[in-house]
């Protein structure tokens, strides 16, 4: 990471923070990927079980300490993945003896406090990679879009929507956070999240929730509740973790549209100097009797290795073996029904 002390003129343009007390850090990463998979889905003419993708992220972070001991900072991320508009994040953080207040576009506590592979990014893979289908694109791929089965530890109703977050200071290792995200003028489906994290040396234990209210008073609109809890142990060897989560969707009329339960266990191990390996297992099941996806199951076993070459450059290989069971559409057409296979991602990541 390269630290740059900007001139007074530039700092005034960024918000008028005194150059004597403010630092601005610029960092980022460039990612190039090659993805390859095979599965049981029906192929279409010209389909190719491989693809290339890329990602670019640029972070601009400022920080300053005020005379009263408080800290203020701004964080801006610019991201481009080759298609569409940039995926931007920007938020302001104010900290002190009271804890911290964050206001802007960023993750809710249920995601930022997770110990799952998605957030930790143990093998520079950008999180889990569960493969893809060569079937009809509109029907989705290997499970996530074929119902409500989730295939990763990513869990959030608000995503990176603008929100207000308050976090307490750490009290004997215990820290709590709450967040609120407004759904806007056309919906009453506001999002709230909370998380309690206890950290004591190498041990981390947490419990988090996030809820999204129904958009309006119609009987078919849904309330969504997410719950995630887990434990992690970190040491010189790496880390081990276990995560459990639920995702429930209930209409105003009382129908349970979805009731998922999932878990993940894994280990990251420092194999050698600059070489890190990771192995984990993910399992999810849909158990809502009123749901068309009742009985659907997803399991995946993943292995990965990351090599830090130097100068900020990392090479990684991530291989996933997955199995999706569609309990009600076992022999459906392309893009639907049960599916199993494997996926491999080769990735080059340059951090600066």
N, C-alpha and C positions, 0 to 999 in steps of 0.2 A: 504494500500500500504506500502510495507516495503522498506526503503531506505538503500542502502548498499554503503559504500565508499570503492572502490576497492583499492588494493595495487598498487604501482607504476608499478610493473611488469605486472599485468593484464591490466592496463590502456595503457601501451605501446603496448600490443598485440592488443588492440581495436583501436589504432590509434595514440598513443603517446601524448594524452592530459595529461597535468600536473595533478597529483593527488591532488595538492593544490587547484585547481580551478574547478575540474570536479566531478559531482555526477552521479551515475548510479542507476536508479530505476528499480526494477524488480517487475512486477505485472502480473496478469492474471486472467482467470476465467475458471471454469469447468461447463459444462452444460449437463444435462441429460433430455431428453424429451420423453413424451408419446403422440402420435398423434392419434386421432380418428376422422373419418368423415363418413358421409352418403350423397349420391347424387343420381341423376337420371340416371347415366351412366350404361351401361350394364355390368354386372359382368362376370368374366371368372372363370373357374374351379379352385378352390383353392385360389381364391382372398380373401383378408382380409382387411377390412376397418379400419385397425389400424396398427401402426408401432412404433418402438422405434428408437430414433436417439440421437446423442451426438455431442458435440463440445468442443474443448479445444483451448484456446488462451493464449499465453505467450508473454508479452511485455518486451523488454529491452530498456530502454531510458536513454540516457546520456545528460548532459547539462553542459555548462561551460560559464563563463563570461570572456571576454578578457580584457586586460588592456585599450583598446580604447573604452570600453563600449559595444562592439558588443557581441552577444550571439551566440553560436554554439551548435548544438545538433544532436544526431543520434537516430533514432527510428527503432526498429526491432520487427516485430511480427512474431511468429511462430504459425501456426494453423494446427490442425488435426481434421477431421470430421469422421474418421473411415474408409474412402475409399480414394484411390488415393494418390497423393502426397500432402504434406502440402501446405496450401494456405498462402504463405508468403507475407509480406509487409516490405519494408525497405526504409528509406529515410533520407536525411540530411536536416536540417533547419539552416539557417544563418539569424540572425535578428539584427536590429539596428534602428536608427532614420529614415532610408529609408524605413522601413517596414520589410518584410521577404522574403527570397527565399527558396523554397523547391525543392529538386531534388531527385526523386526516385519513387518507386512503391506505389502509394496512390491514393485516390479519387480526382476527379476533383472538382472545386468549386461548380458546379451545384448540386452535391450530398452532399458535406460536409457542405454547408450552408443551406440545406433544413430544413424546420420545420415539415416535414411529419413524420409519425409514424415509418417508416423504420430506419431513422437516429437517432431519439430521443430515441427509445427503451423504451417507458414509462412503460411497464409492464414486463420487462425482458423476452420478448418472442422472441427476435432476429428479431424484425420487424413484418410485417404482416404475417399471416398464412391463406391462402385462401382455404385450403383443398386439396383433391387429388381425382383422378379418379381410379377406379379399372378396367377400360377398357384397351385396348391395350396400352402398355407402349410406343411404338414407335409413337403413335398418340398424345401423350401428355395428360395433365390432363385438369382441369376444365375451361380453357378459355385462359390462357396466351399462350399456345402452339398451340391452335386451330386456330390461326390467329395472328393478331398483337395487339389484345386487351391487354393492360397492366392491371395488377390487384393490383398494389401497388404504393407507392410514390417513389419507386426506379427508377431513371431516369439517365442514363449515356450511352454514346457511347464508352467511353474509359475504363470504369470500373476502375480497379486498375493497368492498364498498366503504365509503367515507363513514367514519365512526369516531366516537369519543371513548377513551379508555382511561380508567384510573387504576393504578397499582400501588399497593401499600409498600412501605419499606419492609425489608426482611426483619422479622422479629423471631429471634432464636431459630432461624432457618425457615420460618413459615412466611410465605408471601401470597397475597390474594390479589386478584385482578377482576374488574368488571368492565363491560363495554356495552355501548348502545349504538345501533345503526338505524336511522330513520328510513322507512321504505319509500318516502317521497309523497307527492301530492295525490297520486292516483291509487294508493294502496295503504291499508292499515296494517300490513304485514311487517311490522318493525322487528328488528333482531336484537336480542340481548344475549350476552355471554358472560360466564363467570368461570374462574379457575382458582384453585387453591394448590399451591406447590410447597412441598417440604423438602429442603435440601440439607443434608448433613454429610459433609465430606464427599465420599464417592457415591452416596445414595441419593436418589431423587424419587419422590412419590408425588403423584398429582391426581386431581379429580377435576374434570371440566364439563361444562354444559353449554349448549347454545340453543335458543328457541327462536322460531319465526312464527309470528301470529298469523291468523287467517287474513287474507287480503280484504275481505268484505264480509257481510252478514249472510251471504248465500250458503245454503246447506252443503254444497259440494266443495267449498273452499276448505283448505287444510291448515291445521296447526302442526308444525314440525318441531320435534325435540331430539337433540343430539346429546349423547353422553359419552365421554371418553375418560378412562382412568388407566393408570399404568405405573410401572416401577422401572428404574434403571440403575445399574451399578457400573461405574466407570473407574478405571485404574490404568496403570501403565500399559497393560496388555491390550486395552481397547474398551469396549463396553458390552454389556448384555442387557436386554430389555424385554418386557412383556407388556402388551397393550390390549385392552378390551374396549369395545364400543357398541353403542346401539343407535339406531336411527328409526324413529317412529313418526308416522304421518296419520293423523286422525282428522276426519271431516267434522264440520259443525253439526252434521246429522248423527255423528257418533260412529261412523264406519271407519274401520282401521284399514287404510289403503296400503300401508306397508309397516312391517315390524322386523327390522333386520338386527341381527346380532353378529358381531365379528370379533376376531382376535388376531394378534400377531406376536410371535416370539422370534428373537434373533440375537446374533452375536457378531460383533466386529472385532477383529483380531489383527494386531500389528505383526505381520509375518516376518518382516525384515526391515532394515533401514529404508524408509520411504515407500514400503510396500504394505498395503492394508487389504485384508480380505473381509468379506461379509457374507453371512448366510442367514436366511430368515424364512419363516413359513407364515402365510396368511390364509385365513379361513373365514367365510361369511355364509350365513344362511338366512333366508327369508321365511318367517314363520307366521304371517298374517293369514288366517283362514279365509278372510274376505278378499284377499288379494289374488289377482290372476297369476301372480308369481309365487304363490305359496309353495314352499318346498324347494325352490331354486337354491342351488349351492355353488359356491366358488372356492377353490383352493389353489394355492400357488406356492411352489418352493423356488427360492431364488438364491443365486450365488453371484458374487462379484469380487473383483480385485481391482485395486487402484495403485498406480505407480507414480510417485512424485519424481519427475525427471529433474527438476530444478528450474530456477528462473521463473517460477509461477506456472510451469507447464505440467499437466497431469494427463496420463493415459489410463483409461478404465475400460473394463469389459464386464457386462452385466447380463446374466443368463437367467431366464425365468421359464419354469415348466408349470403350466396352468391347466386347470380342468373346470369347465363350467357345465352344470347340469340344469337344464330347463325341464322342470317337472311336468309341465303341461304341453310343451311343444318339442318333444324329443326328436321328431323327424320333420321339422318345419323347413321352409325354403331357405335360400342363401340369406345370410345376415340375421337369422333367427335360429332358435332351437339350441340344443346342447352343442358344446364345442370343447375341444382340448387341443393342446399343442405346446409349442415352446417358442421363445423369442430371445434374440440376442441383440444387445446394443453395444457398439464400439464407439467410444467417445474420447475426444481430445478437448481439454479445457485449459485455457490460458487465463490466469488471474494476474491482475496488475493493480 
